[in-house]
Amino acid sequence: MSREFSQAEWAEARRQAMNVLPGLTAELGLPKVLIPYQARTLALLDSAACRVLFIEKSRRIGLTWGFAAYAALRAARAKTAGGMDVMYISYSQEMTREFIDACAMWARAFSDAALSVDEYLFDDSDKEGDRSIQAFRIRFASGYEIIALSSAPRTLRGKQGVVMIDEAAFVDNLAELLKAALAFLMWGGQVVVCSTHNGVENEFNKQIQDILANRSKYNHLRIDFDQALMDGLYKRICLVTNKEWSPEAEAQWRQEIIDFYGDGADEELFCIPTMGTGAWLPAPLIEARMTADAPIIRFELPPDYLHRSRLERTLLMFPHIAAVQEAIKKLDPSHMHALGFDFARVADLSVVKLLSIDRLLKRRSALTVEMRNVPGDEQKLIVGMIMKAPRLVGAAFDATGMGWTVAEDMGRIYGFRENNGLVDPIKFSVDWYRFNMPPLKAAFEDDAIAISKDEEHLGDLRLVKVIAGVPSIPKLRTGETSKKRHGDYAVALALAYFASVHQWHEIAYTPVSALGSLVGDDDDDDGGNYHGRKHW
């Protein structure tokens, strides 16, 4: 299949398929529980010939849900029927929790005896000392259990059973994890490795290429987005969401999903790994954090803006200034805020990112402003407005090239960080990315950040690659020819997060005149309403 099908071509292809098989358009009753590609996968896993299975797949097709059915059936069986423990490993705790929930649902549906579902600390001791990770477990009357882990524990060695490695291209060290998992085969175990792609140099893709070249004798499946749709993925979505299916509705939904992934659609949906190293943040993790409902203001000024009259320039800027003012008015004054600003003037975007910090220290998108072809003075005007956000505790500015002028002017007003001010000019370097990108990734992994749902922001974050061990933004640009993006949002978000984690302490005081009314002191104060901030 190919993403090159237009919306109209896909609708026509599906309509013709239904005409060839007219019985499918008038199904009676409920369809089978598993979608055909899910059923084929489970049938292969249940065959004696399948000891190791690698699956390259599209996102959003529900294959993990099918894996949960297999796990419940396998762990609930008696030993004589092939029962054994099932260990599920993914790159995030959120995925492991969802997998256990799905397994529990299947166990109830199959009427199997699941004795308990619990959460516990899994010992992952090493030579450097004891440590433990959070894990989830379902125990069955058969004596076997399903264990879901969010990392690759060394204690996988010495165990036996079925190992499922989900989104394997995104685990920390797939090569070492496979060494431990494949040892299960000696005692009749089984290994399932499933993932979307994460670059051609990723270990997952190397394993796939070895299989395709017959260097490995493992079983292999490939399920891309269009294959899933042909098997009835969207029809199942319509059933669950109580919508009416039609070829036209499916074609429209397909195109919307492809557009959402943009330049990442080939890798995320059609199993085509990108060149170079893999994405720094996996798309499932980014999407899981797109839960904020904050405004995104985008504007572009005409090429001849500076040659127009002052009145025309004012009229062009006024609606954008008004939109920013309105967004600032709606900010929660009980939250602290931090700002990041990535400057550009000619080819790329300037992006202002404002994060709020709630009482639980979760960072949440509060406002994003994207400017294209906007002169420096107008950019300073917008940034200066956003600097007045309530309880601003820090602002990190791109100070490379012309960006220094904005950082400098804001520093004159709000002070520089090295002098206990708010403004931190950042000269980007390999070491800056090396030390300051990992905390942002950890915030995504720990559900400590929330951003607004936006396809271009997804693309910008996906553009960040691990190059020579350091999260970096390659020279590649994405988007339309005249409106290319260069990871601009990702840089602004990294700057805002950097500003938010500094140990700033807010200092405020009540004027003496206000206290005088309480204590009977009518002496004048200095008239100030100062709210200073001190670097902790």
C-alpha positions in Angstrom: 0.0 0.0 0.0 1.1 3.6 -0.3 0.3 6.9 1.2 0.2 8.4 -2.3 -3.5 7.4 -2.7 -5.6 10.5 -2.8 -8.7 10.8 -0.7 -10.9 10.3 -3.7 -8.9 7.4 -5.0 -9.1 5.6 -1.6 -12.9 6.1 -1.4 -13.3 4.7 -4.9 -11.0 1.7 -4.1 -13.0 0.9 -1.0 -16.3 1.3 -2.8 -15.2 -1.2 -5.5 -14.0 -3.6 -2.8 -17.4 -3.6 -1.3 -19.0 -4.2 -4.7 -16.8 -7.2 -5.2 -17.9 -8.5 -1.8 -21.4 -7.2 -1.4 -22.1 -9.3 1.6 -19.7 -7.2 3.7 -22.0 -4.2 3.3 -24.9 -5.9 4.9 -23.4 -7.7 7.8 -25.9 -8.9 10.4 -25.1 -8.9 14.1 -21.7 -8.0 15.6 -18.5 -8.7 13.8 -15.9 -11.0 15.2 -14.1 -9.6 18.2 -10.7 -9.5 16.6 -10.0 -7.6 13.4 -8.5 -10.0 10.8 -4.9 -8.8 11.1 -5.2 -9.1 14.9 -6.6 -12.6 14.5 -3.9 -13.6 12.0 -1.2 -12.4 14.4 -2.6 -14.4 17.3 -3.1 -17.5 15.2 0.6 -17.3 14.2 1.7 -16.9 17.8 -0.4 -19.9 18.8 1.3 -22.1 16.3 4.1 -24.4 17.4 6.3 -23.1 14.5 6.4 -19.5 15.8 9.0 -19.1 18.4 10.2 -15.6 17.5 8.0 -13.1 15.8 9.0 -9.6 14.6 6.2 -7.2 13.6 6.7 -3.9 11.9 3.5 -2.0 12.1 1.6 1.2 11.7 0.5 3.3 14.6 -3.1 3.4 15.8 -4.1 -0.1 14.7 -4.8 -1.7 18.1 -2.3 -4.6 17.9 -1.3 -4.3 21.5 -5.0 -4.9 22.4 -4.8 -8.1 20.5 -1.5 -9.1 22.3 -3.4 -8.7 25.6 -5.9 -11.3 24.5 -3.0 -13.7 23.7 -1.3 -13.0 27.0 -4.5 -13.7 29.0 -5.1 -17.0 27.2 -1.5 -18.1 27.5 -1.1 -17.4 31.2 -4.5 -18.9 32.1 -3.6 -22.3 30.6 -2.4 -25.2 32.5 1.2 -26.3 32.0 0.0 -29.4 30.0 -1.8 -27.0 27.6 1.2 -24.8 27.0 0.6 -22.3 29.8 3.5 -20.1 30.9 4.3 -16.7 32.3 4.0 -13.7 30.0 6.3 -10.7 30.4 5.4 -7.5 28.7 8.0 -4.7 28.2 7.6 -1.3 26.8 9.3 2.1 27.0 6.8 3.8 29.2 4.9 3.0 32.4 1.7 4.4 30.8 1.8 1.7 28.1 2.4 -1.1 30.6 -0.6 0.0 32.8 -2.9 0.1 29.7 -1.7 -3.4 28.7 -2.5 -4.8 32.1 -5.9 -3.2 32.0 -6.6 -4.8 28.6 -5.3 -8.2 29.9 -7.7 -8.0 32.9 -10.6 -7.2 30.5 -9.8 -10.2 28.3 -9.4 -12.5 31.4 -13.0 -11.5 32.5 -14.3 -12.0 28.9 -12.7 -15.4 28.7 -14.0 -16.3 32.2 -10.5 -17.3 33.2 -9.6 -17.3 36.9 -7.5 -14.2 37.4 -6.8 -14.3 41.1 -5.5 -10.8 41.5 -4.4 -7.7 39.7 -1.7 -5.7 41.6 1.0 -3.1 41.3 4.4 -3.8 42.9 8.1 -2.8 42.9 10.2 -5.1 40.7 13.7 -5.6 42.0 16.3 -4.6 39.4 19.5 -4.9 41.5 22.9 -4.4 40.0 26.5 -4.2 41.2 26.1 -0.5 42.1 23.3 -1.2 44.6 19.7 -2.1 44.9 17.0 -0.4 42.9 13.5 -1.2 41.9 11.0 -0.2 39.2 7.3 0.0 39.2 5.6 -3.0 37.6 2.1 -4.5 37.2 1.0 -8.1 37.5 -2.0 -10.4 37.0 -2.0 -13.8 38.8 -4.0 -16.7 37.4 -5.3 -19.8 39.1 -3.1 -21.8 36.7 -0.1 -20.6 38.7 1.2 -18.4 35.9 1.1 -14.6 35.7 1.4 -11.7 33.4 4.0 -9.2 34.4 4.2 -5.8 32.7 7.5 -3.8 33.0 8.3 -0.3 31.8 12.0 -0.9 31.2 14.4 -3.6 30.3 15.4 -5.2 33.7 18.5 -7.4 33.8 16.5 -9.8 36.0 14.8 -11.0 32.8 17.7 -13.4 32.7 17.0 -16.7 34.4 13.2 -16.5 33.8 11.2 -18.3 31.2 7.9 -17.9 29.4 6.7 -15.5 26.7 8.4 -12.1 26.3 6.6 -9.3 24.5 8.6 -6.3 23.6 6.2 -3.5 22.5 7.4 -0.4 20.6 10.8 -2.1 20.7 12.5 0.6 18.5 12.1 3.0 21.5 13.4 0.9 24.4 16.8 2.0 25.8 18.9 -0.9 24.6 17.1 -3.3 22.3 20.2 -5.3 21.4 20.9 -6.2 25.1 17.2 -6.8 25.8 17.0 -9.3 22.9 20.1 -11.2 24.2 18.2 -11.8 27.5 14.9 -12.5 25.9 16.1 -15.0 23.3 17.5 -17.2 26.1 13.8 -18.0 26.9 13.8 -20.2 23.7 16.0 -22.8 25.4 13.2 -23.8 27.7 10.3 -23.6 25.2 9.6 -19.9 25.6 8.5 -17.4 22.9 9.7 -13.9 22.0 7.5 -11.3 20.3 9.0 -8.0 19.1 6.7 -5.4 17.8 7.2 -1.7 16.9 6.7 1.2 14.6 10.0 2.2 13.0 12.5 4.7 14.5 15.1 5.2 11.9 17.1 3.0 9.6 20.0 2.7 12.0 17.8 1.5 14.9 18.4 -2.0 16.1 14.8 -2.9 15.4 15.2 -2.1 11.7 18.5 -3.9 11.6 16.7 -7.1 12.8 13.9 -6.6 10.3 16.5 -6.3 7.5 18.3 -9.5 8.7 15.0 -11.4 8.5 14.1 -10.0 5.0 17.7 -11.0 3.8 17.2 -14.5 5.3 20.1 -14.0 7.7 17.6 -14.6 10.5 15.0 -17.4 10.5 12.5 -15.5 12.6 8.9 -15.1 11.7 7.9 -11.7 10.3 4.8 -9.7 9.8 4.2 -6.2 8.3 1.0 -4.4 8.9 0.8 -0.9 7.5 -2.0 1.7 7.9 -3.7 0.9 4.6 -3.6 -2.9 5.2 -5.3 -2.3 8.5 -8.0 -0.2 6.9 -8.6 -2.8 4.2 -9.1 -5.3 7.1 -11.7 -3.2 8.6 -9.9 -0.9 11.1 -12.1 2.1 10.4 -15.3 0.0 10.3 -14.4 -1.1 13.8 -13.8 2.5 14.9 -17.2 3.4 13.5 -18.8 0.5 15.4 -17.2 1.6 18.7 -18.0 5.3 18.2 -21.5 4.7 16.9 -20.8 6.3 13.5 -22.0 5.2 10.1 -19.3 3.8 7.9 -19.0 4.7 4.2 -16.1 4.7 1.7 -16.1 8.5 1.7 -16.0 8.8 5.5 -13.1 6.3 5.7 -11.2 8.1 3.0 -11.6 11.4 4.8 -10.5 9.9 8.1 -7.5 8.3 6.5 -6.4 11.6 4.9 -6.8 13.4 8.3 -4.5 10.9 10.0 -1.9 11.1 7.2 -2.0 14.9 7.4 -1.7 14.8 11.2 1.6 12.9 10.9 2.8 15.1 8.1 6.4 14.3 7.0 6.4 11.5 9.6 3.6 9.6 8.0 5.9 7.2 6.1 7.6 6.0 9.3 4.6 6.2 11.6 1.9 4.7 9.4 3.5 3.0 6.4 6.5 1.1 8.0 9.2 3.1 6.1 12.0 4.0 8.5 13.6 7.4 8.1 17.2 8.0 7.1 19.6 8.8 9.9 19.1 8.0 13.6 15.7 7.6 15.1 13.4 10.2 16.6 14.3 11.4 20.1 10.6 11.3 21.3 8.3 8.6 20.0 5.0 9.9 18.5 2.9 7.8 20.9 4.5 9.5 23.9 4.1 13.0 22.3 0.5 12.4 21.5 -0.2 11.1 25.1 1.0 14.5 26.4 -1.1 16.6 24.0 -3.8 17.2 26.7 -3.5 20.9 27.2 -6.1 23.4 25.8 -3.9 26.4 25.4 -4.1 29.0 22.5 -1.7 28.8 19.5 -1.4 32.1 17.8 0.2 32.1 14.3 0.7 35.0 12.0 2.8 36.1 9.1 3.4 39.6 7.8 3.7 40.4 4.0 7.1 40.7 2.4 6.7 44.4 1.9 5.6 45.1 5.5 8.4 47.6 6.3 7.7 49.5 3.1 4.1 50.2 4.0 2.8 53.3 5.9 2.8 53.4 9.6 -1.0 53.2 9.6 -1.0 50.0 7.5 1.6 48.4 9.7 -0.4 49.2 12.7 -3.6 47.7 11.1 -1.6 44.5 10.2 -0.3 44.0 13.7 -3.3 45.0 15.7 -5.3 41.7 15.5 -2.3 39.7 16.6 -1.5 42.1 19.5 -5.2 41.9 20.6 -5.1 38.1 20.4 -2.0 37.9 22.6 -3.5 40.4 25.1 -6.6 38.3 25.3 -4.6 35.1 25.9 -2.6 36.8 28.7 -5.7 38.0 30.4 -6.9 34.4 30.7 -3.7 33.1 32.4 -4.2 31.6 35.8 -2.6 34.1 38.3 -2.1 31.3 40.9 0.3 29.5 38.6 3.9 30.4 38.0 5.0 30.8 34.4 8.2 30.3 32.4 9.0 31.5 28.9 11.2 30.2 26.0 11.9 32.2 22.8 13.4 30.8 19.6 14.3 33.7 17.3 14.3 33.7 13.5 13.8 36.4 10.9 14.2 35.1 7.3 13.7 31.4 6.7 12.3 29.9 9.9 9.7 30.7 12.5 10.1 32.7 15.7 8.3 30.8 18.5 7.4 32.1 21.9 6.4 29.3 24.3 4.9 30.0 27.7 4.5 27.2 30.2 2.5 27.4 33.4 3.6 25.5 36.6 0.9 24.3 38.9 1.1 23.4 42.6 2.1 19.9 41.7 4.9 21.3 39.5 3.4 20.0 36.3 4.4 22.1 33.3 1.5 22.9 31.0 1.3 24.8 27.8 -0.2 28.2 28.5 0.4 30.1 25.2 2.3 29.6 22.0 2.9 32.4 19.5 4.5 31.6 16.1 5.7 34.5 13.9 6.9 34.3 10.3 8.5 37.3 8.5 8.1 39.5 11.5 10.7 42.3 12.0 12.7 42.5 15.2 10.9 45.4 16.8 7.5 43.8 16.3 8.9 40.5 17.8 10.2 42.4 20.8 6.7 44.0 21.2 5.0 40.5 21.3 7.7 39.0 23.6 7.5 42.1 25.9 3.7 41.6 26.3 4.1 37.9 27.2 6.9 38.7 29.7 4.2 40.3 31.8 2.6 37.0 32.4 1.7 36.5 36.1 4.4 35.1 38.4 7.0 34.8 35.6 9.9 32.9 37.2 12.3 32.7 34.2 12.8 33.3 30.5 15.3 31.6 28.3 16.1 33.3 25.0 17.9 32.0 21.9 20.9 34.4 21.8 22.6 33.1 18.7 22.9 35.5 15.9 20.2 38.2 15.7 18.4 36.6 18.6 20.8 38.3 21.0 19.2 41.7 20.3 15.8 40.5 21.8 17.5 38.8 24.7 19.6 41.9 25.4 16.6 44.3 25.3 14.5 42.0 27.6 17.6 41.8 29.9 17.7 45.6 30.2 14.1 45.6 31.5 13.9 42.4 33.6 17.6 41.7 34.4 19.8 38.9 33.5 19.9 35.6 35.4 23.5 35.9 36.4 22.5 39.1 38.3 19.4 37.5 39.8 17.2 38.7 36.9 14.7 36.8 34.8 16.4 36.6 31.4 18.8 33.8 30.5 20.5 34.3 27.0 21.3 30.9 25.6 24.2 30.3 23.2 23.3 26.9 21.8 26.0 24.3 21.8 26.3 20.5 21.8 26.8 20.5 25.5 23.6 22.6 26.0 21.6 20.0 24.2 23.4 17.2 25.9 22.6 18.4 29.4 19.2 20.1 28.9 17.2 17.9 26.6 17.1 14.8 28.8 15.1 16.6 31.5 12.5 17.6 28.9 12.3 14.0 27.7 11.9 12.8 31.3 9.0 15.2 31.7 7.3 13.6 28.7 7.9 10.1 30.1 6.8 11.0 33.6 3.6 12.8 32.5 5.0 16.0 34.0 4.2 18.1 31.0 1.2 18.8 28.9 1.1 20.5 25.5 -1.7 21.4 23.0 -2.6 19.0 20.3 -1.1 20.3 17.0 0.2 18.4 14.0 3.0 20.9 13.3 4.2 20.7 16.9 4.2 16.9 16.7 6.3 17.2 13.6 8.8 19.6 15.2 9.2 17.3 18.2 9.6 14.3 16.0 12.3 16.1 14.0 14.7 16.0 17.0 17.2 13.2 16.4 19.8 11.5 18.6 23.0 12.4 16.7 26.3 11.0 18.1 24.5 10.4 21.4 23.1 13.9 21.7 19.5 15.0 21.0 19.9 17.5 18.2 17.9 19.1 15.3 19.3 18.1 11.9 19.5 20.5 9.0 16.4 18.8 7.5 13.4 21.1 7.2 9.8 20.0 7.0 6.5 21.4 5.7 5.5 23.3 2.6 8.1 24.7 0.3 7.4 28.4 1.2 6.7 27.7 4.9 9.4 25.3 6.0 9.8 24.4 9.7 13.1 23.5 11.4 12.0 22.1 14.7 11.2 25.6 15.9 8.5 24.6 18.4 10.8 21.9 19.9 13.5 24.5 20.5 11.1 27.0 22.1 9.6 24.3 24.3 13.1 23.1 25.4 14.0 26.7 26.3 10.8 27.2 28.3 11.3 24.0 30.2 14.9 25.0 30.9 13.6 28.3 32.3 11.0 26.5 34.4 13.3 24.2 36.2 15.7 26.8 37.6 15.3 27.3 41.3 13.8 30.7 41.3 12.2 32.1 44.4 9.5 34.7 44.1 9.7 37.6 46.6 6.8 39.9 47.1 5.7 42.3 49.8 2.7 44.3 50.9 3.2 48.1 51.0 3.5 49.7 54.4 0.4 51.9 53.7 -1.7 48.7 53.2 -0.5 47.4 56.6 -1.1 50.7 58.2 -4.9 50.4 58.0 -4.6 47.2 60.0 -2.2 48.4 62.7 -3.2 52.1 62.8 0.1 53.4 61.2 -0.5 56.2 58.8 3.1 56.7 57.8 3.7 56.9 54.1 5.6 54.1 52.4 7.8 54.4 49.4 4.7 53.9 47.1 6.1 50.8 45.6 4.3 47.6 44.7 7.5 45.7 44.0 7.5 42.0 43.1 11.1 41.0 42.9 12.6 37.5 42.1 15.7 36.1 43.4 17.7 33.3 42.0 17.7 30.5 44.7 
